[in-house]
């Protein structure tokens, strides 16, 4: 039996110590192969086009081309490459810029090693992940938009996530079970947690979510959460 090909990973960070440390931590895993390291967004694009990694771990604040711009260009040029943002910034503007640019996961640099590894593998499987702190920010913003919340005087209005609408495409109705799964997803639960709540196998939940995404014309899990909150308002 042929062994599965290791996940090909590109690490992008302008701080050499952090970049090399991440690369060493990730490359030691049997199922992960770090194929390259980049010091800025421009170098990340060049290496991604040459090396065709499966996943890119991307910092945000970098010279020449920052992580948001690099993520946006990667999504356009190499849509099959999935991006995990790993940064010290958790302010609302940065979070939504990265999500809108096409990031599939957003972690803070104080995340545990196990969380980073789990996120990289989950993103490679096609999932999207947000750290708990970031997830709360995202869901609060989405709920604020769905309820018509207005910012108090002196505070900036909530940033509207870019979810393209196609007036010619109608959403398909969901079954009761699909509605339940969608509500739990909107609360920020993982596939495993949803499975425990609805008494299904984790793989079955993943299939449910894929089917819901098709019915609601969502391109990824984060966009699906936006739609879920809008439906539940």
C-alpha positions as CSV (number, residue, x, y, z in Angstrom):
1,X,0.0,0.0,0.0
2,X,1.4,3.4,-1.0
3,X,1.8,5.9,1.8
4,X,-0.1,9.2,1.5
5,X,1.9,12.1,0.2
6,X,2.9,14.5,2.9
7,X,1.1,17.8,3.1
8,X,3.3,20.4,1.3
9,X,3.7,23.6,3.4
10,X,5.1,27.0,2.8
11,X,5.9,29.2,5.8
12,X,5.8,33.0,5.4
13,X,7.0,35.4,8.1
14,X,9.4,38.3,8.0
15,X,11.0,37.4,11.4
16,X,13.7,34.8,10.8
17,X,13.5,33.2,14.2
18,X,9.8,32.8,14.1
19,X,9.9,31.6,10.5
20,X,12.6,29.0,11.1
21,X,11.0,27.9,14.4
22,X,7.7,27.3,12.7
23,X,9.3,25.4,9.9
24,X,11.2,23.1,12.3
25,X,8.1,22.5,14.4
26,X,5.9,21.6,11.4
27,X,8.4,19.7,9.3
28,X,9.1,17.2,12.1
29,X,5.6,15.8,11.6
30,X,5.5,12.7,9.4
31,X,2.5,13.9,7.4
32,X,3.9,17.5,6.8
33,X,6.7,18.6,4.5
34,X,7.9,22.2,4.7
35,X,8.9,22.9,1.1
36,X,9.9,26.5,1.4
37,X,10.2,29.6,3.6
38,X,9.5,33.2,2.6
39,X,10.3,36.5,4.3
40,X,7.5,38.6,2.7
41,X,4.4,38.4,0.6
42,X,6.1,38.9,-2.7
43,X,8.6,36.1,-2.1
44,X,5.6,34.0,-0.9
45,X,3.9,34.4,-4.2
46,X,7.0,33.5,-6.2
47,X,7.7,30.4,-4.1
48,X,4.1,29.3,-4.2
49,X,4.0,29.5,-8.0
50,X,7.2,27.6,-8.2
51,X,6.6,25.0,-5.4
52,X,2.8,24.6,-5.5
53,X,2.3,24.0,-1.8
54,X,-1.0,22.7,-0.4
55,X,-1.1,25.1,2.5
56,X,0.6,28.4,3.3
57,X,1.1,29.6,6.9
58,X,1.0,33.4,6.4
59,X,2.0,36.3,8.7
60,X,0.2,39.6,8.0
61,X,2.6,42.5,8.8
62,X,5.5,42.1,6.4
63,X,7.6,44.4,4.1
64,X,7.1,44.8,0.3
65,X,3.8,42.9,0.2
66,X,1.8,42.3,3.3
67,X,0.0,39.1,4.2
68,X,-3.5,40.3,3.3
69,X,-2.4,41.4,-0.2
70,X,-0.4,38.1,-0.7
71,X,-3.4,36.1,0.4
72,X,-5.7,37.9,-2.0
73,X,-3.3,37.3,-4.9
74,X,-2.8,33.7,-4.0
75,X,-6.6,33.2,-4.0
76,X,-6.7,34.6,-7.6
77,X,-3.6,32.9,-9.0
78,X,-3.6,29.6,-7.1
79,X,-7.1,29.0,-5.7
80,X,-6.2,25.4,-4.8
81,X,-3.7,26.7,-2.2
82,X,-5.2,27.2,1.2
83,X,-4.0,29.9,3.6
84,X,-3.6,29.8,7.4
85,X,-3.1,33.3,8.8
86,X,-0.8,33.2,11.9
87,X,-0.3,36.6,13.4
88,X,-0.2,38.7,16.5
89,X,-3.0,41.0,15.3
90,X,-6.6,40.3,16.3
91,X,-8.1,43.7,15.7
92,X,-11.4,43.6,13.7
93,X,-10.1,45.3,10.6
94,X,-7.2,42.9,10.2
95,X,-9.5,39.8,10.8
96,X,-12.0,40.8,8.2
97,X,-9.4,41.9,5.7
98,X,-7.8,38.5,5.9
99,X,-11.1,36.6,5.7
100,X,-12.3,38.7,2.7
101,X,-8.9,38.2,1.0
102,X,-9.5,34.4,1.1
103,X,-7.8,33.1,4.3
104,X,-9.2,29.7,5.3
105,X,-8.0,30.0,8.9
106,X,-7.0,32.8,11.3
107,X,-4.8,32.0,14.4
108,X,-2.9,34.1,16.8
109,X,0.8,33.5,17.5
110,X,0.0,32.6,21.1
111,X,-1.8,29.5,19.8
112,X,-0.6,26.1,21.2
113,X,1.5,23.9,18.9
114,X,-1.3,21.3,18.9
115,X,-3.8,23.9,17.7
116,X,-1.5,25.1,14.9
117,X,-0.9,21.5,13.7
118,X,-4.6,20.7,13.9
119,X,-5.6,23.8,12.0
120,X,-3.0,23.2,9.2
121,X,-4.4,19.6,8.8
122,X,-8.0,20.7,9.0
123,X,-7.5,23.4,6.3
124,X,-5.8,20.8,4.1
125,X,-9.0,18.6,4.5
126,X,-11.1,21.5,3.3
127,X,-12.2,23.0,6.6
128,X,-12.0,26.6,7.8
129,X,-10.8,27.5,11.3
130,X,-10.8,30.6,13.5
131,X,-9.1,30.8,16.9
132,X,-11.8,31.2,19.7
133,X,-11.0,34.9,20.2
134,X,-11.2,35.7,16.5
135,X,-14.3,33.5,16.1
136,X,-16.1,35.6,18.7
137,X,-15.2,38.8,16.9
138,X,-16.4,37.4,13.6
139,X,-19.7,36.1,15.0
140,X,-20.4,39.3,16.9
141,X,-19.8,41.4,13.8
142,X,-22.1,39.1,11.7
143,X,-24.8,39.2,14.3
144,X,-24.5,43.0,14.5
145,X,-25.0,43.2,10.8
146,X,-27.9,40.8,10.8
147,X,-29.8,42.6,13.5
148,X,-29.1,46.1,12.1
149,X,-27.0,47.1,15.0
150,X,-25.5,50.6,14.9
151,X,-22.2,51.5,16.5
152,X,-22.3,54.0,19.4
153,X,-21.0,57.5,18.7
154,X,-17.3,57.6,18.3
155,X,-17.0,53.9,17.4
156,X,-16.5,52.7,13.8
157,X,-19.4,50.8,12.2
158,X,-19.0,47.1,11.9
159,X,-17.0,46.0,8.9
160,X,-19.2,44.3,6.3
161,X,-17.8,41.0,5.1
162,X,-17.7,40.7,1.4
163,X,-20.2,38.0,0.5
164,X,-21.1,38.3,-3.2
165,X,-24.8,38.0,-3.9
166,X,-26.1,36.5,-7.1
167,X,-29.8,37.6,-7.5
168,X,-30.2,35.0,-10.2
169,X,-29.3,32.1,-8.0
170,X,-31.9,30.9,-5.5
171,X,-31.1,29.1,-2.3
172,X,-32.5,25.7,-1.9
173,X,-34.6,24.8,1.2
174,X,-32.9,22.9,4.0
175,X,-34.1,19.9,5.9
176,X,-34.8,20.1,9.7
177,X,-31.5,18.3,10.3
178,X,-29.6,20.6,8.0
179,X,-31.1,23.6,9.8
180,X,-29.9,22.2,13.1
181,X,-26.4,21.6,11.8
182,X,-26.3,25.1,10.3
183,X,-27.4,26.7,13.6
184,X,-24.7,24.9,15.5
185,X,-22.1,26.0,12.9
186,X,-23.2,29.6,13.4
187,X,-22.5,29.2,17.1
188,X,-18.9,28.4,16.2
189,X,-18.9,24.7,16.9
190,X,-16.4,22.4,15.1
191,X,-17.6,19.4,13.1
192,X,-16.8,17.1,16.1
193,X,-18.8,19.2,18.5
194,X,-21.7,19.4,16.0
195,X,-21.6,15.6,15.7
196,X,-21.9,15.2,19.5
197,X,-25.0,17.5,19.5
198,X,-26.9,15.8,16.7
199,X,-25.7,12.2,17.3
200,X,-24.0,11.7,14.0
201,X,-20.6,10.6,12.9
202,X,-18.1,13.5,12.3
203,X,-17.8,12.4,8.6
204,X,-21.5,12.6,8.2
205,X,-21.6,16.1,9.6
206,X,-18.9,17.1,7.1
207,X,-21.1,15.7,4.3
208,X,-24.1,17.7,5.7
209,X,-22.1,20.9,5.7
210,X,-20.9,20.3,2.2
211,X,-24.5,19.8,1.1
212,X,-25.7,22.9,3.0
213,X,-22.9,25.0,1.3
214,X,-24.2,23.8,-2.1
215,X,-27.8,24.6,-1.2
216,X,-26.9,28.1,0.1
217,X,-24.2,28.8,-2.5
218,X,-21.6,29.5,0.1
219,X,-18.0,29.2,-1.0
220,X,-16.4,28.3,2.3
221,X,-17.3,27.7,6.0
222,X,-16.9,31.3,7.0
223,X,-19.2,32.6,4.3
224,X,-21.7,29.9,5.4
225,X,-21.6,31.3,8.9
226,X,-22.5,34.7,7.6
227,X,-25.5,33.2,5.8
228,X,-26.4,31.2,8.9
229,X,-26.5,34.3,11.1
230,X,-28.6,36.2,8.5
231,X,-31.1,33.3,8.4
232,X,-31.4,33.1,12.2
233,X,-31.9,36.9,12.8
